[in-house]
């Protein structure tokens, strides 16, 4: 079981627990369309049709092929203005 969440003050606190064996169906990652393209949003759907969304909508969205993959971890970095400038999702795929 893995848990992750969004603790941004503007959006409340949400924690999402992944069940053992629960895999991804889809993943959307969005960046802002201004400045250096800071990370803006993550949205995912699991093999149990459960969803998790964190961050504001809009921006430039990418949807990598993740069907059947398991989430292993996350990593991120901020720039000098304290905006998220790097975000990655570590996956284990078949």
Secondary structure, 3 states (H helix, E strand, C coil): CEEEEECCCCCCCEEEEECCCCCEEEEEEEECCCCCCCEEEEEEEECCCCEEEEECCCCEEECCCCCCCEEEEEEEEECCCCCEEEEEEEEECC
